[in-house]
Amino acid sequence: MKKINIGIIGFGTVGTGTVKILLNQRDLIKKRTGLDLVLKKVADRDLERPRDISLPKELLTKDAWEIIKDPEIDVVVELVGGTTIAKEFILEALRNGKHVVTANKALLAEHGNEIFKEALQRGLKIGFEASVGGGIPIIKVIKEGLVANKMLAIYGIINGTTNFILTKMTYEGIDFQDALREAQTLGYAEADPTLDIEGIDSAHKITILASLAYGIPFSFNSVYCEGITKITAQDIAFAKEFGYKIKLLAITKILDGEIELRVHPTMVPEHYLISKVDGVFNAIYVEGDCVGSTLYYGRGAGSMPTGSAVVADIVDIAKGINTMPVDFSEKYTIKPMQEIESMYYFRFNALDRPGVLSKISGVFGEHNISIASVIQKGRSKAGAVPLVILTHKAKEKDVLRALEEIDKLPVVSDKSVFIRVEGEES
Amino acid sequence: MKKINIGIIGFGTVGTGTVKILLNQRDLIKKRTGLDLVLKKVADRDLERPRDISLPKELLTKDAWEIIKDPEIDVVVELVGGTTIAKEFILEALRNGKHVVTANKALLAEHGNEIFKEALQRGLKIGFEASVGGGIPIIKVIKEGLVANKMLAIYGIINGTTNFILTKMTYEGIDFQDALREAQTLGYAEADPTLDIEGIDSAHKITILASLAYGIPFSFNSVYCEGITKITAQDIAFAKEFGYKIKLLAITKILDGEIELRVHPTMVPEHYLISKVDGVFNAIYVEGDCVGSTLYYGRGAGSMPTGSAVVADIVDIAKGINTMPVDFSEKYTIKPMQEIESMYYFRFNALDRPGVLSKISGVFGEHNISIASVIQKGRSKAGAVPLVILTHKAKEKDVLRALEEIDKLPVVSDKSVFIRVEGEES
């Protein structure tokens, strides 16, 4: 039976899950694949931290380089995260002839081109199923299952933290800060939640999916990225009135040869399957030219689900499956954000005076923005009331210019809010 | 560049899709995989039938054996369907050293053991992604993506025809016969719809998924199979009152080493993602011990989606991926249907007299069936009114015995109806 020796760098959440699976499912995997996955070494700077699995001392080391240099190790699993030392570990492992499995989306999104070049030159494989969608085998699905398709569009809820926060806000009517605090209490959000709530984590992941889908270099710097910190309970309630939910979507699609690459809060029709994906769950909608609409749903994080993806990668590498596309070198253009077209939701804080709607819609008209529906609520002689407008498809640049003008109108107080809207035009 | 010569037997719906994809996406697949998929020959008894693609004459033949015997052909794609001549084609192709790709769920479910034995002995591969879930890469997901998981349960909506009919009945309140007629008009149901509406097609497919999930021989004859012909608009309306939808689910799960294998109409909590899968779409919920809950959604049939799966199989075979599990020889026990436990929905046609509920619930009590909720509607001095009961978990055999007694009660007219219920116990 073919033996595969595995070294794991990083004995944290995902490391622990991976170790458990390698030990507990060793026989199952032998039976299923004819492969013996041998856990040879686990490295972590801190071996004293309490973990819910204990390993014999000879399996543990504080020195990651011991694993990277070990001539018996076939596959190095990088689970330390971050974009500094992890990069060195992976590059050096490749230079030492080892296949690599990683869950590190930030590293791949930001330095993937360099890493894959190194691997390609050496004929080595990089497994990265765990980098997007946790346990959902979305990388395999796009790369192998849908290999016969031109990819038309991917829409992903690929950050569990923000989906948990938006779900809480939606069902309990609470505000962002309260929902964030609850996410932190439950361990779904970090003490510093920036990467999640600003959409950066989603941007990392959609970078990876876009490279896979279109065969293009990793283009993290071209991702338009907007987080959920400005979403209010009020906007969620208005969205509901129009039949929408607000989700943080990571989007990549191709139109006339131009690729869109963006992360932002999005109003999604309530009856779409993806808008029913609640809590910490992830889902990725993939549209191919042959297969049509498909969707993949599961836990986007966590020790065991992510470990499940890591181990599947190890098996694929051991079976000799080409887990790496031929290359990521397709020529491409990323469409500038200003050029995208979308429907839009606007909320203005407008003085409750005659003619306000006509003024605002006048500005819209001048910028080729056509209004689909309006909600104006409440009456207030003194103060401002929310005026909510849904538009037909318009260009982002027209929207930005119109907003600039509208925000200068004396009848409009506060800065206006807008959220992009997906779905069929009404 | 590695060339793979392909022969297709069966130029019908799926055959046409496969041919189109092989021709249109040839360059795309070359770029992605480094493989040149060459369509060498297409066989069909009827070459005159109008198709929306025309092939050069030299690619066409009426004689399937020409493909099977052609020494240059590497992969034979069987798309004729049925369990007679298709079986001979596949076995003879294997004997001639060819890999096989098939969409034929009936054949695999009923004769898969013989076919896989032949392939295994000869070290040949059988791709069958297209046999379940159309374009959804569910076979690959279970076999490779979730390879590190013990499979706990699979719940599938894997027949588009019945899901279309139930969706129509649910949203339009129409009866089964009317919905079936509409499905036939739209081409979603065949003139003889038996295989679909009696659940047999779903039983074929769950047989295949169970073999993959548990490594067991194909066990079609052990599948409990009940179709949707007895579902009424009334039951769908009552289900809605309790917060459920009625779906035809194909279920396989393992409990204490015993495998359940069954297809029947099932009440599913409305808020479950799978209960939102409407129309001809399919979805498969897969629960693994590491990954937890996952779901895969897409078109379960059709020319291009199914062709997408066929071509993905050809690519996997060409890449040398082991598309076949080591074997399907795990020892196993299928739990007899009478031994399963479930929650249940009952509808009785009961005379509207005092004491009826007490009589019925008395029989339930004697058979260890505990009632969760009751709906009794309408008043009718002369006739019968529907009495609807939802139970906690009970054993199927106790339910059948209780029903036998209840149906004999003079206060109960007509045969009683029961539907199994999934979800958390209330």
Chai-1 contact restraints between the chains, C-beta under 6 A:
chainA,res_idxA,chainB,res_idxB,connection_type,confidence,min_distance_angstrom,max_distance_angstrom,comment,restraint_id
A,I21,B,A148,contact,1.0,0.0,6.0,A-B,restraint_1
A,I21,B,C290,contact,1.0,0.0,6.0,A-B,restraint_2
A,Q25,B,A148,contact,1.0,0.0,6.0,A-B,restraint_3
A,G34,B,V326,contact,1.0,0.0,6.0,A-B,restraint_4
A,G135,B,V291,contact,1.0,0.0,6.0,A-B,restraint_5
A,P137,B,V141,contact,1.0,0.0,6.0,A-B,restraint_6
A,P137,B,G145,contact,1.0,0.0,6.0,A-B,restraint_7
A,K140,B,G145,contact,1.0,0.0,6.0,A-B,restraint_8
A,V141,B,P137,contact,1.0,0.0,6.0,A-B,restraint_9
A,G145,B,P137,contact,1.0,0.0,6.0,A-B,restraint_10
A,G145,B,K140,contact,1.0,0.0,6.0,A-B,restraint_11
A,G145,B,A312,contact,1.0,0.0,6.0,A-B,restraint_12
A,V147,B,A312,contact,1.0,0.0,6.0,A-B,restraint_13
A,V147,B,V315,contact,1.0,0.0,6.0,A-B,restraint_14
A,A148,B,I21,contact,1.0,0.0,6.0,A-B,restraint_15
A,A148,B,Q25,contact,1.0,0.0,6.0,A-B,restraint_16
A,A148,B,S308,contact,1.0,0.0,6.0,A-B,restraint_17
A,A148,B,V311,contact,1.0,0.0,6.0,A-B,restraint_18
A,A148,B,A312,contact,1.0,0.0,6.0,A-B,restraint_19
A,N149,B,S308,contact,1.0,0.0,6.0,A-B,restraint_20
A,L273,B,K276,contact,1.0,0.0,6.0,A-B,restraint_21
A,K276,B,L273,contact,1.0,0.0,6.0,A-B,restraint_22
A,K276,B,K276,contact,1.0,0.0,6.0,A-B,restraint_23
A,C290,B,I21,contact,1.0,0.0,6.0,A-B,restraint_24
A,C290,B,M304,contact,1.0,0.0,6.0,A-B,restraint_25
A,C290,B,S308,contact,1.0,0.0,6.0,A-B,restraint_26
A,V291,B,G135,contact,1.0,0.0,6.0,A-B,restraint_27
A,V291,B,P305,contact,1.0,0.0,6.0,A-B,restraint_28
A,V291,B,S308,contact,1.0,0.0,6.0,A-B,restraint_29
A,G292,B,R299,contact,1.0,0.0,6.0,A-B,restraint_30
A,G292,B,P305,contact,1.0,0.0,6.0,A-B,restraint_31
A,T294,B,G298,contact,1.0,0.0,6.0,A-B,restraint_32
A,L295,B,Y297,contact,1.0,0.0,6.0,A-B,restraint_33
A,Y296,B,Y296,contact,1.0,0.0,6.0,A-B,restraint_34
A,Y297,B,L295,contact,1.0,0.0,6.0,A-B,restraint_35
A,G298,B,T294,contact,1.0,0.0,6.0,A-B,restraint_36
A,R299,B,G292,contact,1.0,0.0,6.0,A-B,restraint_37
A,M304,B,C290,contact,1.0,0.0,6.0,A-B,restraint_38
A,P305,B,V291,contact,1.0,0.0,6.0,A-B,restraint_39
A,P305,B,G292,contact,1.0,0.0,6.0,A-B,restraint_40
A,S308,B,A148,contact,1.0,0.0,6.0,A-B,restraint_41
A,S308,B,N149,contact,1.0,0.0,6.0,A-B,restraint_42
A,S308,B,C290,contact,1.0,0.0,6.0,A-B,restraint_43
A,S308,B,V291,contact,1.0,0.0,6.0,A-B,restraint_44
A,V311,B,A148,contact,1.0,0.0,6.0,A-B,restraint_45
A,A312,B,G145,contact,1.0,0.0,6.0,A-B,restraint_46
A,A312,B,V147,contact,1.0,0.0,6.0,A-B,restraint_47
A,A312,B,A148,contact,1.0,0.0,6.0,A-B,restraint_48
A,V315,B,V147,contact,1.0,0.0,6.0,A-B,restraint_49
A,K319,B,N322,contact,1.0,0.0,6.0,A-B,restraint_50
A,I321,B,I321,contact,1.0,0.0,6.0,A-B,restraint_51
A,N322,B,K319,contact,1.0,0.0,6.0,A-B,restraint_52
A,V326,B,G34,contact,1.0,0.0,6.0,A-B,restraint_53
